[in-house]
Amino acid sequence: MQFEELLQERERNGREQGRAEGIQIGIDRMLALTAAMAAAGEAEQIPRLSGDPAFLREMLAKYRLQDA
């Protein structure tokens, strides 16, 4: 394998790893948000998160999870 091919493979692997880490961060953030909402008595609002991006951003900010 040539040097350029090795670099391309490492770059591809890095992108895949970054994507997987980003997905995991999103999952962790949503789990934390739904737990916080449930604990605060807002469980009935949880289904709204998936259909209302503005509400999702509002809840992430309210529970200080936007950059978690």
mmCIF file as Biopython writes it, N, C-alpha, C and O atoms, coordinates in Angstrom:
data_model
#
loop_
_atom_site.group_PDB
_atom_site.id
_atom_site.type_symbol
_atom_site.label_atom_id
_atom_site.label_alt_id
_atom_site.label_comp_id
_atom_site.label_asym_id
_atom_site.label_entity_id
_atom_site.label_seq_id
_atom_site.pdbx_PDB_ins_code
_atom_site.Cartn_x
_atom_site.Cartn_y
_atom_site.Cartn_z
_atom_site.occupancy
_atom_site.B_iso_or_equiv
_atom_site.auth_seq_id
_atom_site.auth_asym_id
_atom_site.pdbx_PDB_model_num
ATOM 1   N N  . MET A ? 1  ? 0.858   -1.173 0.000  1.0 0.0 1  A 1 
ATOM 2   C CA . MET A ? 1  ? 0.000   0.000  0.000  1.0 0.0 1  A 1 
ATOM 3   C C  . MET A ? 1  ? 0.906   1.239  0.000  1.0 0.0 1  A 1 
ATOM 4   O O  . MET A ? 1  ? 1.871   1.323  0.759  1.0 0.0 1  A 1 
ATOM 5   N N  . GLN A ? 2  ? 0.576   2.172  -0.851 1.0 0.0 2  A 1 
ATOM 6   C CA . GLN A ? 2  ? 1.365   3.390  -0.949 1.0 0.0 2  A 1 
ATOM 7   C C  . GLN A ? 2  ? 1.025   4.357  0.179  1.0 0.0 2  A 1 
ATOM 8   O O  . GLN A ? 2  ? -0.022  4.261  0.819  1.0 0.0 2  A 1 
ATOM 9   N N  . PHE A ? 3  ? 1.942   5.286  0.396  1.0 0.0 3  A 1 
ATOM 10  C CA . PHE A ? 3  ? 1.786   6.261  1.468  1.0 0.0 3  A 1 
ATOM 11  C C  . PHE A ? 3  ? 0.470   7.033  1.339  1.0 0.0 3  A 1 
ATOM 12  O O  . PHE A ? 3  ? -0.234  7.229  2.330  1.0 0.0 3  A 1 
ATOM 13  N N  . GLU A ? 4  ? 0.141   7.468  0.128  1.0 0.0 4  A 1 
ATOM 14  C CA . GLU A ? 4  ? -1.097  8.231  -0.082 1.0 0.0 4  A 1 
ATOM 15  C C  . GLU A ? 4  ? -2.324  7.390  0.259  1.0 0.0 4  A 1 
ATOM 16  O O  . GLU A ? 4  ? -3.280  7.898  0.844  1.0 0.0 4  A 1 
ATOM 17  N N  . GLU A ? 5  ? -2.302  6.123  -0.098 1.0 0.0 5  A 1 
ATOM 18  C CA . GLU A ? 5  ? -3.423  5.235  0.218  1.0 0.0 5  A 1 
ATOM 19  C C  . GLU A ? 5  ? -3.550  5.051  1.727  1.0 0.0 5  A 1 
ATOM 20  O O  . GLU A ? 5  ? -4.660  4.999  2.257  1.0 0.0 5  A 1 
ATOM 21  N N  . LEU A ? 6  ? -2.419  4.953  2.416  1.0 0.0 6  A 1 
ATOM 22  C CA . LEU A ? 6  ? -2.451  4.839  3.877  1.0 0.0 6  A 1 
ATOM 23  C C  . LEU A ? 6  ? -3.052  6.084  4.510  1.0 0.0 6  A 1 
ATOM 24  O O  . LEU A ? 6  ? -3.855  5.986  5.438  1.0 0.0 6  A 1 
ATOM 25  N N  . LEU A ? 7  ? -2.668  7.251  4.013  1.0 0.0 7  A 1 
ATOM 26  C CA . LEU A ? 7  ? -3.231  8.496  4.532  1.0 0.0 7  A 1 
ATOM 27  C C  . LEU A ? 7  ? -4.731  8.571  4.299  1.0 0.0 7  A 1 
ATOM 28  O O  . LEU A ? 7  ? -5.479  8.983  5.185  1.0 0.0 7  A 1 
ATOM 29  N N  . GLN A ? 8  ? -5.171  8.177  3.117  1.0 0.0 8  A 1 
ATOM 30  C CA . GLN A ? 8  ? -6.599  8.200  2.812  1.0 0.0 8  A 1 
ATOM 31  C C  . GLN A ? 8  ? -7.367  7.237  3.713  1.0 0.0 8  A 1 
ATOM 32  O O  . GLN A ? 8  ? -8.465  7.550  4.173  1.0 0.0 8  A 1 
ATOM 33  N N  . GLU A ? 9  ? -6.787  6.071  3.962  1.0 0.0 9  A 1 
ATOM 34  C CA . GLU A ? 9  ? -7.442  5.108  4.833  1.0 0.0 9  A 1 
ATOM 35  C C  . GLU A ? 9  ? -7.540  5.631  6.265  1.0 0.0 9  A 1 
ATOM 36  O O  . GLU A ? 9  ? -8.574  5.478  6.915  1.0 0.0 9  A 1 
ATOM 37  N N  . ARG A ? 10 ? -6.469  6.245  6.752  1.0 0.0 10 A 1 
ATOM 38  C CA . ARG A ? 10 ? -6.486  6.816  8.108  1.0 0.0 10 A 1 
ATOM 39  C C  . ARG A ? 10 ? -7.514  7.942  8.201  1.0 0.0 10 A 1 
ATOM 40  O O  . ARG A ? 10 ? -8.218  8.062  9.204  1.0 0.0 10 A 1 
ATOM 41  N N  . GLU A ? 11 ? -7.599  8.761  7.160  1.0 0.0 11 A 1 
ATOM 42  C CA . GLU A ? 11 ? -8.578  9.848  7.143  1.0 0.0 11 A 1 
ATOM 43  C C  . GLU A ? 11 ? -9.999  9.290  7.169  1.0 0.0 11 A 1 
ATOM 44  O O  . GLU A ? 11 ? -10.853 9.786  7.905  1.0 0.0 11 A 1 
ATOM 45  N N  . ARG A ? 12 ? -10.245 8.274  6.378  1.0 0.0 12 A 1 
ATOM 46  C CA . ARG A ? 12 ? -11.565 7.628  6.329  1.0 0.0 12 A 1 
ATOM 47  C C  . ARG A ? 12 ? -11.909 7.041  7.701  1.0 0.0 12 A 1 
ATOM 48  O O  . ARG A ? 12 ? -13.028 7.202  8.190  1.0 0.0 12 A 1 
ATOM 49  N N  . ASN A ? 13 ? -10.938 6.360  8.316  1.0 0.0 13 A 1 
ATOM 50  C CA . ASN A ? 13 ? -11.161 5.784  9.649  1.0 0.0 13 A 1 
ATOM 51  C C  . ASN A ? 13 ? -11.427 6.870  10.678 1.0 0.0 13 A 1 
ATOM 52  O O  . ASN A ? 13 ? -12.275 6.704  11.555 1.0 0.0 13 A 1 
ATOM 53  N N  . GLY A ? 14 ? -10.704 7.983  10.577 1.0 0.0 14 A 1 
ATOM 54  C CA . GLY A ? 14 ? -10.914 9.095  11.504 1.0 0.0 14 A 1 
ATOM 55  C C  . GLY A ? 14 ? -12.302 9.691  11.368 1.0 0.0 14 A 1 
ATOM 56  O O  . GLY A ? 14 ? -12.947 10.011 12.367 1.0 0.0 14 A 1 
ATOM 57  N N  . ARG A ? 15 ? -12.766 9.840  10.132 1.0 0.0 15 A 1 
ATOM 58  C CA . ARG A ? 15 ? -14.121 10.368 9.922  1.0 0.0 15 A 1 
ATOM 59  C C  . ARG A ? 15 ? -15.161 9.428  10.509 1.0 0.0 15 A 1 
ATOM 60  O O  . ARG A ? 15 ? -16.111 9.869  11.157 1.0 0.0 15 A 1 
ATOM 61  N N  . GLU A ? 16 ? -14.981 8.126  10.280 1.0 0.0 16 A 1 
ATOM 62  C CA . GLU A ? 16 ? -15.926 7.143  10.819 1.0 0.0 16 A 1 
ATOM 63  C C  . GLU A ? 16 ? -15.927 7.161  12.346 1.0 0.0 16 A 1 
ATOM 64  O O  . GLU A ? 16 ? -16.988 7.075  12.965 1.0 0.0 16 A 1 
ATOM 65  N N  . GLN A ? 17 ? -14.766 7.271  12.945 1.0 0.0 17 A 1 
ATOM 66  C CA . GLN A ? 17 ? -14.677 7.323  14.401 1.0 0.0 17 A 1 
ATOM 67  C C  . GLN A ? 17 ? -15.330 8.597  14.927 1.0 0.0 17 A 1 
ATOM 68  O O  . GLN A ? 17 ? -16.059 8.559  15.919 1.0 0.0 17 A 1 
ATOM 69  N N  . GLY A ? 18 ? -15.073 9.717  14.270 1.0 0.0 18 A 1 
ATOM 70  C CA . GLY A ? 18 ? -15.686 10.983 14.682 1.0 0.0 18 A 1 
ATOM 71  C C  . GLY A ? 18 ? -17.198 10.942 14.572 1.0 0.0 18 A 1 
ATOM 72  O O  . GLY A ? 18 ? -17.904 11.449 15.443 1.0 0.0 18 A 1 
ATOM 73  N N  . ARG A ? 19 ? -17.690 10.344 13.512 1.0 0.0 19 A 1 
ATOM 74  C CA . ARG A ? 19 ? -19.135 10.215 13.316 1.0 0.0 19 A 1 
ATOM 75  C C  . ARG A ? 19 ? -19.743 9.365  14.427 1.0 0.0 19 A 1 
ATOM 76  O O  . ARG A ? 19 ? -20.781 9.719  14.987 1.0 0.0 19 A 1 
ATOM 77  N N  . ALA A ? 20 ? -19.099 8.247  14.743 1.0 0.0 20 A 1 
ATOM 78  C CA . ALA A ? 20 ? -19.604 7.360  15.799 1.0 0.0 20 A 1 
ATOM 79  C C  . ALA A ? 20 ? -19.597 8.070  17.147 1.0 0.0 20 A 1 
ATOM 80  O O  . ALA A ? 20 ? -20.541 7.930  17.925 1.0 0.0 20 A 1 
ATOM 81  N N  . GLU A ? 21 ? -18.551 8.825  17.430 1.0 0.0 21 A 1 
ATOM 82  C CA . GLU A ? 21 ? -18.476 9.564  18.694 1.0 0.0 21 A 1 
ATOM 83  C C  . GLU A ? 21 ? -19.550 10.641 18.748 1.0 0.0 21 A 1 
ATOM 84  O O  . GLU A ? 21 ? -20.153 10.863 19.798 1.0 0.0 21 A 1 
ATOM 85  N N  . GLY A ? 22 ? -19.792 11.303 17.635 1.0 0.0 22 A 1 
ATOM 86  C CA . GLY A ? 22 ? -20.842 12.323 17.576 1.0 0.0 22 A 1 
ATOM 87  C C  . GLY A ? 22 ? -22.218 11.734 17.824 1.0 0.0 22 A 1 
ATOM 88  O O  . GLY A ? 22 ? -23.039 12.326 18.523 1.0 0.0 22 A 1 
ATOM 89  N N  . ILE A ? 23 ? -22.463 10.577 17.254 1.0 0.0 23 A 1 
ATOM 90  C CA . ILE A ? 23 ? -23.752 9.901  17.471 1.0 0.0 23 A 1 
ATOM 91  C C  . ILE A ? 23 ? -23.901 9.542  18.945 1.0 0.0 23 A 1 
ATOM 92  O O  . ILE A ? 23 ? -24.969 9.736  19.526 1.0 0.0 23 A 1 
ATOM 93  N N  . GLN A ? 24 ? -22.840 9.022  19.550 1.0 0.0 24 A 1 
ATOM 94  C CA . GLN A ? 24 ? -22.905 8.642  20.956 1.0 0.0 24 A 1 
ATOM 95  C C  . GLN A ? 24 ? -23.162 9.853  21.845 1.0 0.0 24 A 1 
ATOM 96  O O  . GLN A ? 24 ? -23.922 9.767  22.810 1.0 0.0 24 A 1 
ATOM 97  N N  . ILE A ? 25 ? -22.532 10.977 21.524 1.0 0.0 25 A 1 
ATOM 98  C CA . ILE A ? 25 ? -22.765 12.206 22.290 1.0 0.0 25 A 1 
ATOM 99  C C  . ILE A ? 25 ? -24.228 12.613 22.180 1.0 0.0 25 A 1 
ATOM 100 O O  . ILE A ? 25 ? -24.839 13.004 23.175 1.0 0.0 25 A 1 
ATOM 101 N N  . GLY A ? 26 ? -24.798 12.522 20.975 1.0 0.0 26 A 1 
ATOM 102 C CA . GLY A ? 26 ? -26.206 12.853 20.783 1.0 0.0 26 A 1 
ATOM 103 C C  . GLY A ? 26 ? -27.125 11.935 21.570 1.0 0.0 26 A 1 
ATOM 104 O O  . GLY A ? 26 ? -28.106 12.384 22.163 1.0 0.0 26 A 1 
ATOM 105 N N  . ILE A ? 27 ? -26.804 10.658 21.574 1.0 0.0 27 A 1 
ATOM 106 C CA . ILE A ? 27 ? -27.605 9.697  22.333 1.0 0.0 27 A 1 
ATOM 107 C C  . ILE A ? 27 ? -27.522 10.005 23.822 1.0 0.0 27 A 1 
ATOM 108 O O  . ILE A ? 27 ? -28.539 10.039 24.515 1.0 0.0 27 A 1 
ATOM 109 N N  . ASP A ? 28 ? -26.311 10.229 24.306 1.0 0.0 28 A 1 
ATOM 110 C CA . ASP A ? 28 ? -26.129 10.538 25.731 1.0 0.0 28 A 1 
ATOM 111 C C  . ASP A ? 28 ? -26.879 11.805 26.117 1.0 0.0 28 A 1 
ATOM 112 O O  . ASP A ? 28 ? -27.483 11.871 27.187 1.0 0.0 28 A 1 
ATOM 113 N N  . ARG A ? 29 ? -26.843 12.801 25.255 1.0 0.0 29 A 1 
ATOM 114 C CA . ARG A ? 29 ? -27.522 14.076 25.530 1.0 0.0 29 A 1 
ATOM 115 C C  . ARG A ? 29 ? -29.038 13.876 25.585 1.0 0.0 29 A 1 
ATOM 116 O O  . ARG A ? 29 ? -29.706 14.424 26.462 1.0 0.0 29 A 1 
ATOM 117 N N  . MET A ? 30 ? -29.578 13.092 24.652 1.0 0.0 30 A 1 
ATOM 118 C CA . MET A ? 30 ? -31.025 12.851 24.655 1.0 0.0 30 A 1 
ATOM 119 C C  . MET A ? 30 ? -31.453 12.042 25.871 1.0 0.0 30 A 1 
ATOM 120 O O  . MET A ? 30 ? -32.511 12.301 26.446 1.0 0.0 30 A 1 
ATOM 121 N N  . LEU A ? 31 ? -30.648 11.070 26.266 1.0 0.0 31 A 1 
ATOM 122 C CA . LEU A ? 31 ? -30.979 10.300 27.470 1.0 0.0 31 A 1 
ATOM 123 C C  . LEU A ? 31 ? -30.969 11.189 28.705 1.0 0.0 31 A 1 
ATOM 124 O O  . LEU A ? 31 ? -31.845 11.084 29.563 1.0 0.0 31 A 1 
ATOM 125 N N  . ALA A ? 32 ? -29.983 12.056 28.787 1.0 0.0 32 A 1 
ATOM 126 C CA . ALA A ? 32 ? -29.912 12.977 29.929 1.0 0.0 32 A 1 
ATOM 127 C C  . ALA A ? 32 ? -31.100 13.930 29.917 1.0 0.0 32 A 1 
ATOM 128 O O  . ALA A ? 32 ? -31.669 14.228 30.967 1.0 0.0 32 A 1 
ATOM 129 N N  . LEU A ? 33 ? -31.475 14.408 28.738 1.0 0.0 33 A 1 
ATOM 130 C CA . LEU A ? 33 ? -32.598 15.338 28.635 1.0 0.0 33 A 1 
ATOM 131 C C  . LEU A ? 33 ? -33.903 14.669 29.029 1.0 0.0 33 A 1 
ATOM 132 O O  . LEU A ? 33 ? -34.673 15.236 29.804 1.0 0.0 33 A 1 
ATOM 133 N N  . THR A ? 34 ? -34.164 13.488 28.518 1.0 0.0 34 A 1 
ATOM 134 C CA . THR A ? 34 ? -35.422 12.824 28.854 1.0 0.0 34 A 1 
ATOM 135 C C  . THR A ? 34 ? -35.475 12.475 30.344 1.0 0.0 34 A 1 
ATOM 136 O O  . THR A ? 34 ? -36.538 12.554 30.958 1.0 0.0 34 A 1 
ATOM 137 N N  . ALA A ? 35 ? -34.343 12.092 30.924 1.0 0.0 35 A 1 
ATOM 138 C CA . ALA A ? 35 ? -34.311 11.811 32.365 1.0 0.0 35 A 1 
ATOM 139 C C  . ALA A ? 35 ? -34.589 13.081 33.163 1.0 0.0 35 A 1 
ATOM 140 O O  . ALA A ? 35 ? -35.338 13.050 34.140 1.0 0.0 35 A 1 
ATOM 141 N N  . ALA A ? 36 ? -33.988 14.198 32.750 1.0 0.0 36 A 1 
ATOM 142 C CA . ALA A ? 36 ? -34.201 15.464 33.456 1.0 0.0 36 A 1 
ATOM 143 C C  . ALA A ? 36 ? -35.651 15.920 33.329 1.0 0.0 36 A 1 
ATOM 144 O O  . ALA A ? 36 ? -36.245 16.397 34.296 1.0 0.0 36 A 1 
ATOM 145 N N  . MET A ? 37 ? -36.212 15.773 32.139 1.0 0.0 37 A 1 
ATOM 146 C CA . MET A ? 37 ? -37.606 16.173 31.938 1.0 0.0 37 A 1 
ATOM 147 C C  . MET A ? 37 ? -38.540 15.300 32.763 1.0 0.0 37 A 1 
ATOM 148 O O  . MET A ? 37 ? -39.488 15.808 33.362 1.0 0.0 37 A 1 
ATOM 149 N N  . ALA A ? 38 ? -38.291 14.014 32.803 1.0 0.0 38 A 1 
ATOM 150 C CA . ALA A ? 38 ? -39.128 13.108 33.594 1.0 0.0 38 A 1 
ATOM 151 C C  . ALA A ? 38 ? -39.036 13.458 35.075 1.0 0.0 38 A 1 
ATOM 152 O O  . ALA A ? 38 ? -40.050 13.480 35.773 1.0 0.0 38 A 1 
ATOM 153 N N  . ALA A ? 39 ? -37.835 13.728 35.551 1.0 0.0 39 A 1 
ATOM 154 C CA . ALA A ? 39 ? -37.639 14.074 36.959 1.0 0.0 39 A 1 
ATOM 155 C C  . ALA A ? 39 ? -38.328 15.388 37.320 1.0 0.0 39 A 1 
ATOM 156 O O  . ALA A ? 39 ? -38.735 15.589 38.464 1.0 0.0 39 A 1 
ATOM 157 N N  . ALA A ? 40 ? -38.457 16.282 36.336 1.0 0.0 40 A 1 
ATOM 158 C CA . ALA A ? 40 ? -39.088 17.581 36.568 1.0 0.0 40 A 1 
ATOM 159 C C  . ALA A ? 40 ? -40.596 17.543 36.331 1.0 0.0 40 A 1 
ATOM 160 O O  . ALA A ? 40 ? -41.265 18.575 36.401 1.0 0.0 40 A 1 
ATOM 161 N N  . GLY A ? 41 ? -41.128 16.357 36.053 1.0 0.0 41 A 1 
ATOM 162 C CA . GLY A ? 41 ? -42.569 16.238 35.834 1.0 0.0 41 A 1 
ATOM 163 C C  . GLY A ? 41 ? -43.011 16.628 34.439 1.0 0.0 41 A 1 
ATOM 164 O O  . GLY A ? 41 ? -44.186 16.928 34.228 1.0 0.0 41 A 1 
ATOM 165 N N  . GLU A ? 42 ? -42.095 16.629 33.483 1.0 0.0 42 A 1 
ATOM 166 C CA . GLU A ? 42 ? -42.423 17.015 32.112 1.0 0.0 42 A 1 
ATOM 167 C C  . GLU A ? 42 ? -42.402 15.827 31.151 1.0 0.0 42 A 1 
ATOM 168 O O  . GLU A ? 42 ? -42.198 16.004 29.951 1.0 0.0 42 A 1 
ATOM 169 N N  . ALA A ? 43 ? -42.611 14.632 31.669 1.0 0.0 43 A 1 
ATOM 170 C CA . ALA A ? 43 ? -42.540 13.425 30.842 1.0 0.0 43 A 1 
ATOM 171 C C  . ALA A ? 43 ? -43.528 13.468 29.679 1.0 0.0 43 A 1 
ATOM 172 O O  . ALA A ? 43 ? -43.247 12.938 28.604 1.0 0.0 43 A 1 
ATOM 173 N N  . GLU A ? 44 ? -44.673 14.090 29.890 1.0 0.0 44 A 1 
ATOM 174 C CA . GLU A ? 44 ? -45.678 14.139 28.815 1.0 0.0 44 A 1 
ATOM 175 C C  . GLU A ? 44 ? -45.212 14.964 27.620 1.0 0.0 44 A 1 
ATOM 176 O O  . GLU A ? 44 ? -45.777 14.850 26.532 1.0 0.0 44 A 1 
ATOM 177 N N  . GLN A ? 45 ? -44.191 15.790 27.811 1.0 0.0 45 A 1 
ATOM 178 C CA . GLN A ? 45 ? -43.652 16.626 26.726 1.0 0.0 45 A 1 
ATOM 179 C C  . GLN A ? 45 ? -42.551 15.929 25.922 1.0 0.0 45 A 1 
ATOM 180 O O  . GLN A ? 45 ? -42.162 16.420 24.863 1.0 0.0 45 A 1 
ATOM 181 N N  . ILE A ? 46 ? -42.050 14.805 26.404 1.0 0.0 46 A 1 
ATOM 182 C CA . ILE A ? 46 ? -40.933 14.126 25.752 1.0 0.0 46 A 1 
ATOM 183 C C  . ILE A ? 46 ? -41.222 13.770 24.292 1.0 0.0 46 A 1 
ATOM 184 O O  . ILE A ? 46 ? -40.348 13.983 23.452 1.0 0.0 46 A 1 
ATOM 185 N N  . PRO A ? 47 ? -42.393 13.243 23.945 1.0 0.0 47 A 1 
ATOM 186 C CA . PRO A ? 47 ? -42.647 12.923 22.531 1.0 0.0 47 A 1 
ATOM 187 C C  . PRO A ? 47 ? -42.525 14.141 21.601 1.0 0.0 47 A 1 
ATOM 188 O O  . PRO A ? 47 ? -42.229 13.990 20.416 1.0 0.0 47 A 1 
ATOM 189 N N  . ARG A ? 48 ? -42.745 15.299 22.121 1.0 0.0 48 A 1 
ATOM 190 C CA . ARG A ? 48 ? -42.668 16.532 21.335 1.0 0.0 48 A 1 
ATOM 191 C C  . ARG A ? 48 ? -41.245 16.832 20.857 1.0 0.0 48 A 1 
ATOM 192 O O  . ARG A ? 48 ? -41.065 17.538 19.865 1.0 0.0 48 A 1 
ATOM 193 N N  . LEU A ? 49 ? -40.243 16.307 21.548 1.0 0.0 49 A 1 
ATOM 194 C CA . LEU A ? 49 ? -38.847 16.575 21.215 1.0 0.0 49 A 1 
ATOM 195 C C  . LEU A ? 49 ? -38.506 16.165 19.781 1.0 0.0 49 A 1 
ATOM 196 O O  . LEU A ? 49 ? -37.748 16.855 19.100 1.0 0.0 49 A 1 
ATOM 197 N N  . SER A ? 50 ? -39.064 15.047 19.329 1.0 0.0 50 A 1 
ATOM 198 C CA . SER A ? 50 ? -38.703 14.536 18.006 1.0 0.0 50 A 1 
ATOM 199 C C  . SER A ? 50 ? -39.370 15.284 16.859 1.0 0.0 50 A 1 
ATOM 200 O O  . SER A ? 50 ? -38.896 15.207 15.726 1.0 0.0 50 A 1 
ATOM 201 N N  . GLY A ? 51 ? -40.439 15.994 17.117 1.0 0.0 51 A 1 
ATOM 202 C CA . GLY A ? 51 ? -41.137 16.670 16.034 1.0 0.0 51 A 1 
ATOM 203 C C  . GLY A ? 51 ? -41.045 18.176 16.051 1.0 0.0 51 A 1 
ATOM 204 O O  . GLY A ? 51 ? -41.580 18.839 15.162 1.0 0.0 51 A 1 
ATOM 205 N N  . ASP A ? 52 ? -40.380 18.724 17.038 1.0 0.0 52 A 1 
ATOM 206 C CA . ASP A ? 52 ? -40.332 20.185 17.188 1.0 0.0 52 A 1 
ATOM 207 C C  . ASP A ? 52 ? -38.901 20.615 17.529 1.0 0.0 52 A 1 
ATOM 208 O O  . ASP A ? 52 ? -38.543 20.709 18.703 1.0 0.0 52 A 1 
ATOM 209 N N  . PRO A ? 53 ? -38.082 20.877 16.498 1.0 0.0 53 A 1 
ATOM 210 C CA . PRO A ? 53 ? -36.675 21.231 16.750 1.0 0.0 53 A 1 
ATOM 211 C C  . PRO A ? 53 ? -36.500 22.443 17.658 1.0 0.0 53 A 1 
ATOM 212 O O  . PRO A ? 53 ? -35.556 22.485 18.446 1.0 0.0 53 A 1 
ATOM 213 N N  . ALA A ? 54 ? -37.386 23.424 17.563 1.0 0.0 54 A 1 
ATOM 214 C CA . ALA A ? 54 ? -37.273 24.613 18.420 1.0 0.0 54 A 1 
ATOM 215 C C  . ALA A ? 54 ? -37.502 24.230 19.878 1.0 0.0 54 A 1 
ATOM 216 O O  . ALA A ? 54 ? -36.804 24.719 20.767 1.0 0.0 54 A 1 
ATOM 217 N N  . PHE A ? 55 ? -38.466 23.366 20.124 1.0 0.0 55 A 1 
ATOM 218 C CA . PHE A ? 55 ? -38.742 22.896 21.479 1.0 0.0 55 A 1 
ATOM 219 C C  . PHE A ? 55 ? -37.554 22.082 22.007 1.0 0.0 55 A 1 
ATOM 220 O O  . PHE A ? 55 ? -37.178 22.210 23.173 1.0 0.0 55 A 1 
ATOM 221 N N  . LEU A ? 56 ? -36.973 21.253 21.153 1.0 0.0 56 A 1 
ATOM 222 C CA . LEU A ? 56 ? -35.798 20.481 21.549 1.0 0.0 56 A 1 
ATOM 223 C C  . LEU A ? 56 ? -34.663 21.410 21.968 1.0 0.0 56 A 1 
ATOM 224 O O  . LEU A ? 56 ? -34.052 21.205 23.017 1.0 0.0 56 A 1 
ATOM 225 N N  . ARG A ? 57 ? -34.378 22.427 21.160 1.0 0.0 57 A 1 
ATOM 226 C CA . ARG A ? 57 ? -33.324 23.384 21.516 1.0 0.0 57 A 1 
ATOM 227 C C  . ARG A ? 57 ? -33.643 24.104 22.820 1.0 0.0 57 A 1 
ATOM 228 O O  . ARG A ? 57 ? -32.761 24.334 23.647 1.0 0.0 57 A 1 
ATOM 229 N N  . GLU A ? 58 ? -34.923 24.459 22.995 1.0 0.0 58 A 1 
ATOM 230 C CA . GLU A ? 58 ? -35.365 25.136 24.219 1.0 0.0 58 A 1 
ATOM 231 C C  . GLU A ? 58 ? -35.133 24.254 25.453 1.0 0.0 58 A 1 
ATOM 232 O O  . GLU A ? 58 ? -34.648 24.726 26.481 1.0 0.0 58 A 1 
ATOM 233 N N  . MET A ? 59 ? -35.483 22.984 25.337 1.0 0.0 59 A 1 
ATOM 234 C CA . MET A ? 59 ? -35.308 22.066 26.465 1.0 0.0 59 A 1 
ATOM 235 C C  . MET A ? 59 ? -33.828 21.791 26.738 1.0 0.0 59 A 1 
ATOM 236 O O  . MET A ? 59 ? -33.422 21.700 27.897 1.0 0.0 59 A 1 
ATOM 237 N N  . LEU A ? 60 ? -33.027 21.658 25.695 1.0 0.0 60 A 1 
ATOM 238 C CA . LEU A ? 60 ? -31.590 21.466 25.885 1.0 0.0 60 A 1 
ATOM 239 C C  . LEU A ? 60 ? -30.989 22.659 26.621 1.0 0.0 60 A 1 
ATOM 240 O O  . LEU A ? 60 ? -30.142 22.489 27.498 1.0 0.0 60 A 1 
ATOM 241 N N  . ALA A ? 61 ? -31.427 23.862 26.265 1.0 0.0 61 A 1 
ATOM 242 C CA . ALA A ? 61 ? -30.931 25.061 26.950 1.0 0.0 61 A 1 
ATOM 243 C C  . ALA A ? 61 ? -31.454 25.112 28.382 1.0 0.0 61 A 1 
ATOM 244 O O  . ALA A ? 61 ? -30.702 25.423 29.307 1.0 0.0 61 A 1 
ATOM 245 N N  . LYS A ? 62 ? -32.734 24.811 28.570 1.0 0.0 62 A 1 
ATOM 246 C CA . LYS A ? 62 ? -33.332 24.859 29.903 1.0 0.0 62 A 1 
ATOM 247 C C  . LYS A ? 62 ? -32.588 23.951 30.875 1.0 0.0 62 A 1 
ATOM 248 O O  . LYS A ? 62 ? -32.341 24.324 32.022 1.0 0.0 62 A 1 
ATOM 249 N N  . TYR A ? 63 ? -32.234 22.761 30.408 1.0 0.0 63 A 1 
ATOM 250 C CA . TYR A ? 63 ? -31.558 21.788 31.270 1.0 0.0 63 A 1 
ATOM 251 C C  . TYR A ? 63 ? -30.033 21.836 31.102 1.0 0.0 63 A 1 
ATOM 252 O O  . TYR A ? 63 ? -29.317 20.944 31.555 1.0 0.0 63 A 1 
ATOM 253 N N  . ARG A ? 64 ? -29.565 22.879 30.452 1.0 0.0 64 A 1 
ATOM 254 C CA . ARG A ? 64 ? -28.121 23.124 30.248 1.0 0.0 64 A 1 
ATOM 255 C C  . ARG A ? 64 ? -27.408 21.925 29.643 1.0 0.0 64 A 1 
ATOM 256 O O  . ARG A ? 64 ? -26.356 21.502 30.124 1.0 0.0 64 A 1 
ATOM 257 N N  . LEU A ? 65 ? -27.996 21.385 28.581 1.0 0.0 65 A 1 
ATOM 258 C CA . LEU A ? 65 ? -27.425 20.237 27.895 1.0 0.0 65 A 1 
ATOM 259 C C  . LEU A ? 65 ? -27.036 20.551 26.456 1.0 0.0 65 A 1 
ATOM 260 O O  . LEU A ? 65 ? -26.633 19.648 25.723 1.0 0.0 65 A 1 
ATOM 261 N N  . GLN A ? 66 ? -27.146 21.802 26.037 1.0 0.0 66 A 1 
ATOM 262 C CA . GLN A ? 66 ? -26.871 22.135 24.644 1.0 0.0 66 A 1 
ATOM 263 C C  . GLN A ? 66 ? -25.427 21.880 24.245 1.0 0.0 66 A 1 
ATOM 264 O O  . GLN A ? 66 ? -25.156 21.589 23.080 1.0 0.0 66 A 1 
ATOM 265 N N  . ASP A ? 67 ? -24.488 21.982 25.190 1.0 0.0 67 A 1 
ATOM 266 C CA . ASP A ? 67 ? -23.080 21.737 24.870 1.0 0.0 67 A 1 
ATOM 267 C C  . ASP A ? 67 ? -22.516 20.593 25.698 1.0 0.0 67 A 1 
ATOM 268 O O  . ASP A ? 67 ? -21.305 20.493 25.895 1.0 0.0 67 A 1 
ATOM 269 N N  . ALA A ? 68 ? -23.401 19.737 26.177 1.0 0.0 68 A 1 
ATOM 270 C CA . ALA A ? 68 ? -22.954 18.623 27.037 1.0 0.0 68 A 1 
ATOM 271 C C  . ALA A ? 68 ? -22.278 17.556 26.209 1.0 0.0 68 A 1 
ATOM 272 O O  . ALA A ? 68 ? -21.836 16.543 26.751 1.0 0.0 68 A 1 
#
